[in-house]
Amino acid sequence: MEDQIDQLSSVSTQSLISFGIAICIHSLIDGLAVGVYDELETIVILAISIVVHKIPVAVTVGQTFRS
């Protein structure tokens, strides 16, 4: 029974690598989004929204790699 619980609670290495690659691509797209604008006001608003968006992403990453 304990082995089954360990198997369900553990995350495979392949899943962690896939998740890491997905987060890298996500961050790249966020950076590209900032790069397409040339007005300072728009860049500041987008940068603030990206920083706020990164909070739940960071929590998700932490929880995923913790398990």
ABEGO torsion letter per residue (X at the ends): XAAAAAAAABBBAAAAAAAAAAAAAAAAAAAAAAAABABAAAAAAAAAAAAAAAAAAAAAAAAAAAX
